[in-house]
């Protein structure tokens, strides 16, 4: 590697790495990911609603006490979660009472009201009314409680001991403890945890390859539009210039990826106590977090497939930047590249659930999809290596080398062409130039 290429790499890497945007972005990137994937749970705990008051019309005369008992609970500030007020409303005055309830809801004197009909055991329907009905978790909680009470009454009406049946049902619940079969025996591994981890890691790869590919394209367009390229190519070959740009910008993505990897390793270790600190104590959620296993081999393959994927796509972005004259044109003509990114990402979801199928094998060997799809197969199969993993690396290296050879010819001509609208026909002509 010549000193001139090293100078290009240093310029592309150092000048951007020293910017405040890159430094702040690198620091904030893990935090943004946390907010993206778990922020909804954290924010929900920070913005818990105050005590909600409900009127309950229990026409059966049997459900209110049990419902209020089961739904009793405290907010973090010690206030009761709900205040339930029993309202006795004769059937002939129901319409007038409902108008009064509705008025109180609109005036925010109460949050809402429930009408439990006399035939609820048979109809199994309860009317829930509130100004805002978007809190589906609360409604689901109410529904479960009412279902539990009504089921007990139905069992009692049939002369069956509800408490004993419930006890037997609870004791009869079976949970699957998943184990992955490997060459060295079985290991305990959670399917959903592996899937979530794969989703997060692949998303990061997808994001970085696309963002830094676009940064490379803008860099080429900027130098071309400012006529800087003419001076540069007088001292260095176009292929060396393109190679230096790819390596320099790739270094930026690799830097953030390594930082992200360290963050993930720390998160896997300390996520559970951190979430407990924020009040997220759901056993199922914490069990998933506890079983996230981010290992060194998975991280190593993540870096490898990021490098392969970035070089592959960055060659296309560099060629695109050389073909167009403005950033607006670049944004328009990059849609096919974004399409391949998105398609690979969507395919990853299915492949992560079925990594050993023949279709998963073949689609993971298709170069535009290989970085995300094959990495997903490796991540969910860890500690085993899925079939075709090493073959995919070989095909990516060969296809990337061929692609770079082709796009370098487009780049060589395109960076010195001004005013022409980009077209596939024109690009083919440039490839044929000797």
GUNUMAR-540580 format. One record per residue (C-alpha): residue in three letters; residue number from 1; x, y, z. Coordinates in steps of 0.5 Angstrom, whole numbers. Each point is the difference from the previous one (the first is absolute). Layout:
<sites>
@residuo=ALA	num=NUM	east=X	north=Y	up=Z
...
</sites>
This chain:
<sites>
@residuo=UNK	num=1	east=0	north=0	up=0
@residuo=UNK	num=2	east=3	north=6	up=-2
@residuo=UNK	num=3	east=1	north=7	up=4
@residuo=UNK	num=4	east=-5	north=3	up=-5
@residuo=UNK	num=5	east=-5	north=-5	up=2
@residuo=UNK	num=6	east=1	north=1	up=7
@residuo=UNK	num=7	east=0	north=7	up=0
@residuo=UNK	num=8	east=-7	north=-1	up=-3
@residuo=UNK	num=9	east=-2	north=-5	up=5
@residuo=UNK	num=10	east=2	north=5	up=6
@residuo=UNK	num=11	east=-3	north=6	up=-3
@residuo=UNK	num=12	east=-7	north=-4	up=-1
@residuo=UNK	num=13	east=1	north=-3	up=7
@residuo=UNK	num=14	east=3	north=5	up=4
@residuo=UNK	num=15	east=-4	north=7	up=-2
@residuo=UNK	num=16	east=-6	north=-4	up=1
@residuo=UNK	num=17	east=2	north=-3	up=7
@residuo=UNK	num=18	east=2	north=7	up=3
@residuo=UNK	num=19	east=-7	north=3	up=-2
@residuo=UNK	num=20	east=-5	north=1	up=6
@residuo=UNK	num=21	east=-5	north=-3	up=-4
@residuo=UNK	num=22	east=4	north=-7	up=0
@residuo=UNK	num=23	east=2	north=0	up=7
@residuo=UNK	num=24	east=-7	north=2	up=3
@residuo=UNK	num=25	east=-3	north=-5	up=-5
@residuo=UNK	num=26	east=4	north=-5	up=2
@residuo=UNK	num=27	east=-1	north=1	up=8
@residuo=UNK	num=28	east=-7	north=1	up=-2
@residuo=UNK	num=29	east=-1	north=-6	up=-4
@residuo=UNK	num=30	east=-1	north=-6	up=5
@residuo=UNK	num=31	east=-4	north=5	up=4
@residuo=UNK	num=32	east=-5	north=1	up=-6
@residuo=UNK	num=33	east=0	north=-8	up=-1
@residuo=UNK	num=34	east=-2	north=-1	up=7
@residuo=UNK	num=35	east=-6	north=5	up=-1
@residuo=UNK	num=36	east=-2	north=-3	up=-6
@residuo=UNK	num=37	east=0	north=-7	up=2
@residuo=UNK	num=38	east=-2	north=1	up=7
@residuo=UNK	num=39	east=-2	north=8	up=1
@residuo=UNK	num=40	east=-7	north=-2	up=-1
@residuo=UNK	num=41	east=0	north=-4	up=7
@residuo=UNK	num=42	east=4	north=5	up=4
@residuo=UNK	num=43	east=-4	north=6	up=-2
@residuo=UNK	num=44	east=-6	north=-3	up=2
@residuo=UNK	num=45	east=3	north=-1	up=7
@residuo=UNK	num=46	east=2	north=7	up=0
@residuo=UNK	num=47	east=-7	north=3	up=-2
@residuo=UNK	num=48	east=-5	north=-5	up=4
@residuo=UNK	num=49	east=-7	north=3	up=0
@residuo=UNK	num=50	east=-3	north=3	up=7
@residuo=UNK	num=51	east=-5	north=-4	up=3
@residuo=UNK	num=52	east=-6	north=-1	up=-4
@residuo=UNK	num=53	east=-7	north=0	up=2
@residuo=UNK	num=54	east=-5	north=-5	up=-3
@residuo=UNK	num=55	east=-8	north=-1	up=2
@residuo=UNK	num=56	east=-2	north=-7	up=-1
@residuo=UNK	num=57	east=-7	north=-2	up=-1
@residuo=UNK	num=58	east=-1	north=-7	up=3
@residuo=UNK	num=59	east=-7	north=-2	up=-2
@residuo=UNK	num=60	east=2	north=-7	up=2
@residuo=UNK	num=61	east=2	north=2	up=7
@residuo=UNK	num=62	east=5	north=-5	up=1
@residuo=UNK	num=63	east=6	north=2	up=-4
@residuo=UNK	num=64	east=2	north=7	up=2
@residuo=UNK	num=65	east=3	north=-2	up=7
@residuo=UNK	num=66	east=5	north=-5	up=-3
@residuo=UNK	num=67	east=2	north=4	up=-6
@residuo=UNK	num=68	east=2	north=6	up=4
@residuo=UNK	num=69	east=4	north=-5	up=5
@residuo=UNK	num=70	east=4	north=-3	up=-6
@residuo=UNK	num=71	east=1	north=7	up=-4
@residuo=UNK	num=72	east=2	north=3	up=7
@residuo=UNK	num=73	east=7	north=3	up=-1
@residuo=UNK	num=74	east=5	north=5	up=2
@residuo=UNK	num=75	east=4	north=5	up=-5
@residuo=UNK	num=76	east=7	north=2	up=2
@residuo=UNK	num=77	east=-2	north=6	up=4
@residuo=UNK	num=78	east=-4	north=-4	up=4
@residuo=UNK	num=79	east=-7	north=2	up=-2
@residuo=UNK	num=80	east=-5	north=-5	up=-2
@residuo=UNK	num=81	east=0	north=-2	up=-7
@residuo=UNK	num=82	east=-8	north=0	up=-1
@residuo=UNK	num=83	east=-6	north=3	up=4
@residuo=UNK	num=84	east=-6	north=-5	up=-2
@residuo=UNK	num=85	east=-6	north=3	up=2
@residuo=UNK	num=86	east=-7	north=-4	up=0
@residuo=UNK	num=87	east=-6	north=3	up=-3
@residuo=UNK	num=88	east=-6	north=-3	up=1
@residuo=UNK	num=89	east=-5	north=2	up=-6
@residuo=UNK	num=90	east=-7	north=-3	up=-1
@residuo=UNK	num=91	east=-1	north=-3	up=-7
@residuo=UNK	num=92	east=-5	north=5	up=-2
@residuo=UNK	num=93	east=5	north=6	up=1
@residuo=UNK	num=94	east=6	north=-3	up=-3
@residuo=UNK	num=95	east=0	north=5	up=-6
@residuo=UNK	num=96	east=-1	north=6	up=5
@residuo=UNK	num=97	east=6	north=-2	up=4
@residuo=UNK	num=98	east=4	north=-1	up=-6
@residuo=UNK	num=99	east=-1	north=7	up=-2
@residuo=UNK	num=100	east=3	north=2	up=7
@residuo=UNK	num=101	east=6	north=-5	up=0
@residuo=UNK	num=102	east=2	north=3	up=-7
@residuo=UNK	num=103	east=-1	north=7	up=2
@residuo=UNK	num=104	east=5	north=-2	up=6
@residuo=UNK	num=105	east=5	north=-3	up=-5
@residuo=UNK	num=106	east=0	north=6	up=-4
@residuo=UNK	num=107	east=1	north=4	up=6
@residuo=UNK	num=108	east=6	north=-4	up=2
@residuo=UNK	num=109	east=-4	north=-2	up=7
@residuo=UNK	num=110	east=1	north=-7	up=-2
@residuo=UNK	num=111	east=4	north=-4	up=-5
@residuo=UNK	num=112	east=-5	north=-5	up=-2
@residuo=UNK	num=113	east=-6	north=-5	up=2
@residuo=UNK	num=114	east=-1	north=-7	up=-1
@residuo=UNK	num=115	east=-7	north=-3	up=-1
@residuo=UNK	num=116	east=-1	north=-7	up=2
@residuo=UNK	num=117	east=-6	north=-3	up=-2
@residuo=UNK	num=118	east=-4	north=-5	up=4
@residuo=UNK	num=119	east=1	north=-5	up=-5
@residuo=UNK	num=120	east=7	north=1	up=-1
@residuo=UNK	num=121	east=1	north=-8	up=2
@residuo=UNK	num=122	east=-3	north=-2	up=-7
@residuo=UNK	num=123	east=1	north=6	up=-4
@residuo=UNK	num=124	east=7	north=1	up=2
@residuo=UNK	num=125	east=0	north=8	up=-2
@residuo=UNK	num=126	east=2	north=6	up=5
@residuo=UNK	num=127	east=-1	north=7	up=-3
@residuo=UNK	num=128	east=6	north=4	up=1
@residuo=UNK	num=129	east=0	north=8	up=-1
@residuo=UNK	num=130	east=5	north=5	up=1
@residuo=UNK	num=131	east=2	north=6	up=-4
@residuo=UNK	num=132	east=7	north=-3	up=-2
@residuo=UNK	num=133	east=0	north=-8	up=-2
@residuo=UNK	num=134	east=7	north=-1	up=-2
@residuo=UNK	num=135	east=2	north=-3	up=6
@residuo=UNK	num=136	east=0	north=-7	up=-2
@residuo=UNK	num=137	east=4	north=-3	up=5
@residuo=UNK	num=138	east=-5	north=3	up=6
@residuo=UNK	num=139	east=-6	north=-3	up=-4
@residuo=UNK	num=140	east=3	north=-7	up=-1
@residuo=UNK	num=141	east=1	north=0	up=7
@residuo=UNK	num=142	east=-7	north=2	up=2
@residuo=UNK	num=143	east=-2	north=-5	up=-5
@residuo=UNK	num=144	east=4	north=-6	up=3
@residuo=UNK	num=145	east=-2	north=2	up=7
@residuo=UNK	num=146	east=-8	north=0	up=-2
@residuo=UNK	num=147	east=2	north=-7	up=-4
@residuo=UNK	num=148	east=3	north=-3	up=6
@residuo=UNK	num=149	east=-6	north=2	up=4
@residuo=UNK	num=150	east=-6	north=-2	up=-5
@residuo=UNK	num=151	east=4	north=-7	up=-1
@residuo=UNK	num=152	east=0	north=-1	up=7
@residuo=UNK	num=153	east=-8	north=1	up=1
@residuo=UNK	num=154	east=-1	north=-4	up=-6
@residuo=UNK	num=155	east=4	north=-6	up=3
@residuo=UNK	num=156	east=-4	north=1	up=6
@residuo=UNK	num=157	east=-7	north=0	up=-3
@residuo=UNK	num=158	east=2	north=-7	up=-3
@residuo=UNK	num=159	east=2	north=-2	up=7
@residuo=UNK	num=160	east=7	north=0	up=-1
@residuo=UNK	num=161	east=5	north=2	up=5
@residuo=UNK	num=162	east=3	north=6	up=-3
@residuo=UNK	num=163	east=6	north=1	up=4
@residuo=UNK	num=164	east=2	north=-7	up=0
@residuo=UNK	num=165	east=0	north=0	up=-8
@residuo=UNK	num=166	east=4	north=7	up=0
@residuo=UNK	num=167	east=5	north=-4	up=4
@residuo=UNK	num=168	east=1	north=-6	up=-4
@residuo=UNK	num=169	east=0	north=5	up=-7
@residuo=UNK	num=170	east=5	north=4	up=3
@residuo=UNK	num=171	east=4	north=-6	up=2
@residuo=UNK	num=172	east=-1	north=-3	up=-7
@residuo=UNK	num=173	east=3	north=6	up=-3
@residuo=UNK	num=174	east=6	north=-3	up=-4
@residuo=UNK	num=175	east=6	north=5	up=-3
@residuo=UNK	num=176	east=5	north=-2	up=-5
@residuo=UNK	num=177	east=7	north=0	up=2
@residuo=UNK	num=178	east=4	north=0	up=-7
@residuo=UNK	num=179	east=7	north=-3	up=-1
@residuo=UNK	num=180	east=4	north=1	up=-6
@residuo=UNK	num=181	east=3	north=-7	up=-3
@residuo=UNK	num=182	east=7	north=1	up=-2
@residuo=UNK	num=183	east=6	north=-4	up=-1
@residuo=UNK	num=184	east=2	north=0	up=7
@residuo=UNK	num=185	east=-7	north=-1	up=3
@residuo=UNK	num=186	east=-5	north=4	up=2
@residuo=UNK	num=187	east=0	north=7	up=2
@residuo=UNK	num=188	east=-6	north=4	up=4
@residuo=UNK	num=189	east=-2	north=5	up=-5
@residuo=UNK	num=190	east=-6	north=5	up=-1
@residuo=UNK	num=191	east=-3	north=0	up=-7
@residuo=UNK	num=192	east=-3	north=7	up=1
@residuo=UNK	num=193	east=6	north=3	up=3
@residuo=UNK	num=194	east=4	north=-2	up=-5
@residuo=UNK	num=195	east=-5	north=3	up=-5
@residuo=UNK	num=196	east=0	north=6	up=3
@residuo=UNK	num=197	east=8	north=1	up=1
@residuo=UNK	num=198	east=1	north=-2	up=-8
@residuo=UNK	num=199	east=-6	north=5	up=-1
@residuo=UNK	num=200	east=4	north=6	up=3
@residuo=UNK	num=201	east=7	north=-2	up=-2
@residuo=UNK	num=202	east=-2	north=-1	up=-8
@residuo=UNK	num=203	east=-4	north=7	up=1
@residuo=UNK	num=204	east=7	north=3	up=2
@residuo=UNK	num=205	east=3	north=-3	up=-6
@residuo=UNK	num=206	east=-5	north=2	up=-5
@residuo=UNK	num=207	east=0	north=7	up=3
@residuo=UNK	num=208	east=7	north=1	up=0
@residuo=UNK	num=209	east=1	north=-3	up=-7
@residuo=UNK	num=210	east=-5	north=5	up=-3
@residuo=UNK	num=211	east=2	north=6	up=4
@residuo=UNK	num=212	east=7	north=0	up=-1
@residuo=UNK	num=213	east=-1	north=-2	up=-8
@residuo=UNK	num=214	east=-4	north=6	up=0
@residuo=UNK	num=215	east=6	north=4	up=3
@residuo=UNK	num=216	east=5	north=-3	up=-5
@residuo=UNK	num=217	east=-5	north=2	up=-6
@residuo=UNK	num=218	east=-1	north=7	up=3
@residuo=UNK	num=219	east=8	north=1	up=0
@residuo=UNK	num=220	east=1	north=-2	up=-7
@residuo=UNK	num=221	east=-6	north=5	up=-2
@residuo=UNK	num=222	east=3	north=6	up=4
@residuo=UNK	num=223	east=7	north=-1	up=-3
@residuo=UNK	num=224	east=-2	north=-1	up=-7
@residuo=UNK	num=225	east=-5	north=6	up=0
@residuo=UNK	num=226	east=5	north=4	up=3
@residuo=UNK	num=227	east=5	north=-2	up=-5
@residuo=UNK	num=228	east=5	north=-2	up=5
@residuo=UNK	num=229	east=0	north=-7	up=-3
@residuo=UNK	num=230	east=4	north=2	up=-6
@residuo=UNK	num=231	east=6	north=2	up=5
@residuo=UNK	num=232	east=0	north=-6	up=4
@residuo=UNK	num=233	east=0	north=-5	up=-6
@residuo=UNK	num=234	east=6	north=4	up=-3
@residuo=UNK	num=235	east=4	north=-3	up=6
@residuo=UNK	num=236	east=-3	north=-7	up=1
@residuo=UNK	num=237	east=-4	north=-5	up=-4
@residuo=UNK	num=238	east=-8	north=0	up=0
@residuo=UNK	num=239	east=0	north=-7	up=2
@residuo=UNK	num=240	east=5	north=2	up=6
@residuo=UNK	num=241	east=-4	north=6	up=2
@residuo=UNK	num=242	east=-7	north=-4	up=0
@residuo=UNK	num=243	east=4	north=-6	up=4
@residuo=UNK	num=244	east=2	north=6	up=5
@residuo=UNK	num=245	east=-7	north=3	up=1
@residuo=UNK	num=246	east=-3	north=-7	up=1
@residuo=UNK	num=247	east=5	north=-2	up=5
@residuo=UNK	num=248	east=0	north=6	up=4
@residuo=UNK	num=249	east=-7	north=1	up=0
@residuo=UNK	num=250	east=-1	north=-8	up=2
@residuo=UNK	num=251	east=5	north=2	up=6
@residuo=UNK	num=252	east=-5	north=5	up=3
@residuo=UNK	num=253	east=-6	north=-6	up=0
@residuo=UNK	num=254	east=5	north=-5	up=2
@residuo=UNK	num=255	east=2	north=5	up=6
@residuo=UNK	num=256	east=-7	north=1	up=2
@residuo=UNK	num=257	east=-2	north=-8	up=-1
@residuo=UNK	num=258	east=6	north=-1	up=5
@residuo=UNK	num=259	east=-3	north=5	up=5
@residuo=UNK	num=260	east=-7	north=-3	up=-1
@residuo=UNK	num=261	east=3	north=-7	up=1
@residuo=UNK	num=262	east=3	north=2	up=7
@residuo=UNK	num=263	east=-6	north=3	up=2
@residuo=UNK	num=264	east=-4	north=-6	up=-2
@residuo=UNK	num=265	east=4	north=-4	up=4
@residuo=UNK	num=266	east=-1	north=4	up=6
@residuo=UNK	num=267	east=-7	north=1	up=-1
@residuo=UNK	num=268	east=-1	north=-8	up=0
@residuo=UNK	num=269	east=4	north=0	up=7
@residuo=UNK	num=270	east=-4	north=6	up=3
@residuo=UNK	num=271	east=-6	north=0	up=-3
@residuo=UNK	num=272	east=-5	north=-3	up=5
@residuo=UNK	num=273	east=2	north=4	up=6
@residuo=UNK	num=274	east=0	north=6	up=-4
@residuo=UNK	num=275	east=-7	north=-1	up=-3
@residuo=UNK	num=276	east=-2	north=-2	up=7
@residuo=UNK	num=277	east=2	north=7	up=2
@residuo=UNK	num=278	east=-5	north=3	up=-5
@residuo=UNK	num=279	east=-5	north=-4	up=3
@residuo=UNK	num=280	east=-1	north=-5	up=-5
@residuo=UNK	num=281	east=-1	north=-7	up=4
@residuo=UNK	num=282	east=-4	north=-4	up=-5
@residuo=UNK	num=283	east=3	north=-7	up=1
@residuo=UNK	num=284	east=-1	north=-2	up=-7
@residuo=UNK	num=285	east=3	north=6	up=-3
@residuo=UNK	num=286	east=6	north=-1	up=5
@residuo=UNK	num=287	east=1	north=-7	up=-2
@residuo=UNK	num=288	east=1	north=2	up=-7
@residuo=UNK	num=289	east=5	north=5	up=2
@residuo=UNK	num=290	east=3	north=-5	up=4
@residuo=UNK	num=291	east=1	north=-5	up=-5
@residuo=UNK	num=292	east=3	north=5	up=-5
@residuo=UNK	num=293	east=7	north=-3	up=-2
@residuo=UNK	num=294	east=4	north=4	up=-4
@residuo=UNK	num=295	east=7	north=-4	up=-1
@residuo=UNK	num=296	east=7	north=2	up=-3
@residuo=UNK	num=297	east=-1	north=-4	up=-6
@residuo=UNK	num=298	east=-7	north=3	up=-2
@residuo=UNK	num=299	east=3	north=7	up=1
@residuo=UNK	num=300	east=6	north=-2	up=-4
@residuo=UNK	num=301	east=-5	north=-3	up=-6
@residuo=UNK	num=302	east=-4	north=7	up=1
@residuo=UNK	num=303	east=7	north=4	up=-2
@residuo=UNK	num=304	east=2	north=-5	up=-5
@residuo=UNK	num=305	east=-7	north=1	up=-4
@residuo=UNK	num=306	east=0	north=7	up=1
@residuo=UNK	num=307	east=6	north=1	up=-3
@residuo=UNK	num=308	east=-2	north=-5	up=-6
@residuo=UNK	num=309	east=-7	north=4	up=-1
@residuo=UNK	num=310	east=3	north=7	up=1
@residuo=UNK	num=311	east=6	north=-1	up=-5
@residuo=UNK	num=312	east=-6	north=-3	up=-5
@residuo=UNK	num=313	east=-5	north=5	up=1
@residuo=UNK	num=314	east=5	north=6	up=0
@residuo=UNK	num=315	east=3	north=-2	up=-7
@residuo=UNK	num=316	east=-7	north=1	up=-2
@residuo=UNK	num=317	east=-1	north=7	up=4
@residuo=UNK	num=318	east=7	north=2	up=-3
@residuo=UNK	num=319	east=-2	north=-1	up=-7
@residuo=UNK	num=320	east=-7	north=3	up=1
@residuo=UNK	num=321	east=4	north=6	up=3
@residuo=UNK	num=322	east=4	north=1	up=-6
@residuo=UNK	num=323	east=-5	north=-1	up=-5
@residuo=UNK	num=324	east=-5	north=6	up=3
@residuo=UNK	num=325	east=1	north=7	up=0
@residuo=UNK	num=326	east=-4	north=2	up=6
@residuo=UNK	num=327	east=-2	north=-3	up=7
@residuo=UNK	num=328	east=-7	north=0	up=-2
@residuo=UNK	num=329	east=2	north=-4	up=-6
@residuo=UNK	num=330	east=3	north=-5	up=5
@residuo=UNK	num=331	east=-6	north=0	up=4
@residuo=UNK	num=332	east=-4	north=-2	up=-6
@residuo=UNK	num=333	east=4	north=-5	up=-3
@residuo=UNK	num=334	east=2	north=-4	up=7
@residuo=UNK	num=335	east=-7	north=-3	up=0
@residuo=UNK	num=336	east=2	north=-7	up=-3
@residuo=UNK	num=337	east=6	north=0	up=5
@residuo=UNK	num=338	east=-5	north=1	up=6
@residuo=UNK	num=339	east=-5	north=-5	up=-3
@residuo=UNK	num=340	east=5	north=-5	up=1
@residuo=UNK	num=341	east=2	north=2	up=7
@residuo=UNK	num=342	east=-7	north=0	up=2
@residuo=UNK	num=343	east=-2	north=-7	up=-4
@residuo=UNK	num=344	east=6	north=-3	up=4
@residuo=UNK	num=345	east=-2	north=2	up=6
@residuo=UNK	num=346	east=-7	north=-2	up=-1
@residuo=UNK	num=347	east=2	north=-7	up=-2
@residuo=UNK	num=348	east=5	north=0	up=6
@residuo=UNK	num=349	east=-7	north=-1	up=5
@residuo=UNK	num=350	east=-2	north=-6	up=-3
@residuo=UNK	num=351	east=7	north=-3	up=-1
@residuo=UNK	num=352	east=1	north=1	up=7
@residuo=UNK	num=353	east=-6	north=-4	up=2
@residuo=UNK	num=354	east=2	north=-6	up=-5
@residuo=UNK	num=355	east=8	north=1	up=-1
@residuo=UNK	num=356	east=1	north=-8	up=-2
@residuo=UNK	num=357	east=-5	north=0	up=-6
@residuo=UNK	num=358	east=2	north=-1	up=-7
@residuo=UNK	num=359	east=-2	north=7	up=-2
@residuo=UNK	num=360	east=3	north=4	up=6
@residuo=UNK	num=361	east=7	north=-4	up=-3
@residuo=UNK	num=362	east=-1	north=3	up=-7
@residuo=UNK	num=363	east=-2	north=7	up=1
@residuo=UNK	num=364	east=5	north=1	up=5
@residuo=UNK	num=365	east=5	north=-1	up=-5
@residuo=UNK	num=366	east=-3	north=5	up=-5
@residuo=UNK	num=367	east=5	north=6	up=1
@residuo=UNK	num=368	east=-4	north=6	up=1
@residuo=UNK	num=369	east=-4	north=-4	up=6
@residuo=UNK	num=370	east=6	north=-4	up=3
@residuo=UNK	num=371	east=2	north=5	up=5
@residuo=UNK	num=372	east=-6	north=0	up=4
@residuo=UNK	num=373	east=-3	north=-7	up=-2
@residuo=UNK	num=374	east=6	north=-4	up=1
@residuo=UNK	num=375	east=2	north=4	up=7
@residuo=UNK	num=376	east=-7	north=-1	up=2
@residuo=UNK	num=377	east=0	north=-8	up=-1
@residuo=UNK	num=378	east=7	north=0	up=4
@residuo=UNK	num=379	east=-3	north=4	up=6
@residuo=UNK	num=380	east=-6	north=-4	up=1
@residuo=UNK	num=381	east=4	north=-6	up=-1
@residuo=UNK	num=382	east=6	north=2	up=5
@residuo=UNK	num=383	east=4	north=-4	up=2
@residuo=UNK	num=384	east=-1	north=-4	up=-6
@residuo=UNK	num=385	east=2	north=2	up=-7
@residuo=UNK	num=386	east=-5	north=-1	up=-5
@residuo=UNK	num=387	east=1	north=-3	up=-7
@residuo=UNK	num=388	east=2	north=5	up=-5
@residuo=UNK	num=389	east=3	north=5	up=5
@residuo=UNK	num=390	east=8	north=-1	up=-3
@residuo=UNK	num=391	east=-3	north=-1	up=-7
@residuo=UNK	num=392	east=-4	north=7	up=0
@residuo=UNK	num=393	east=7	north=3	up=3
@residuo=UNK	num=394	east=3	north=-2	up=-6
@residuo=UNK	num=395	east=-5	north=2	up=-5
@residuo=UNK	num=396	east=-1	north=7	up=3
@residuo=UNK	num=397	east=8	north=1	up=-1
@residuo=UNK	num=398	east=0	north=-3	up=-7
@residuo=UNK	num=399	east=-7	north=4	up=-2
@residuo=UNK	num=400	east=3	north=7	up=4
@residuo=UNK	num=401	east=7	north=-1	up=-4
@residuo=UNK	num=402	east=-4	north=0	up=-7
@residuo=UNK	num=403	east=-5	north=5	up=2
@residuo=UNK	num=404	east=6	north=5	up=2
@residuo=UNK	num=405	east=3	north=-2	up=-6
@residuo=UNK	num=406	east=-6	north=2	up=-4
@residuo=UNK	num=407	east=-2	north=7	up=4
@residuo=UNK	num=408	east=7	north=2	up=0
@residuo=UNK	num=409	east=0	north=1	up=-8
@residuo=UNK	num=410	east=-7	north=4	up=1
@residuo=UNK	num=411	east=3	north=4	up=6
@residuo=UNK	num=412	east=7	north=1	up=-4
@residuo=UNK	num=413	east=-4	north=4	up=-6
@residuo=UNK	num=414	east=-6	north=2	up=4
@residuo=UNK	num=415	east=4	north=5	up=5
@residuo=UNK	num=416	east=2	north=4	up=-6
@residuo=UNK	num=417	east=-6	north=0	up=-3
@residuo=UNK	num=418	east=-5	north=7	up=1
@residuo=UNK	num=419	east=-7	north=2	up=-2
@residuo=UNK	num=420	east=-2	north=-7	up=-3
@residuo=UNK	num=421	east=-6	north=-4	up=3
@residuo=UNK	num=422	east=2	north=-7	up=3
@residuo=UNK	num=423	east=-3	north=-6	up=-4
@residuo=UNK	num=424	east=1	north=-7	up=0
@residuo=UNK	num=425	east=2	north=0	up=-8
@residuo=UNK	num=426	east=5	north=6	up=2
@residuo=UNK	num=427	east=3	north=-4	up=5
@residuo=UNK	num=428	east=1	north=-7	up=-4
@residuo=UNK	num=429	east=4	north=5	up=-5
@residuo=UNK	num=430	east=5	north=2	up=5
@residuo=UNK	num=431	east=1	north=-7	up=3
@residuo=UNK	num=432	east=2	north=-2	up=-8
@residuo=UNK	num=433	east=5	north=6	up=0
@residuo=UNK	num=434	east=7	north=-3	up=1
</sites>
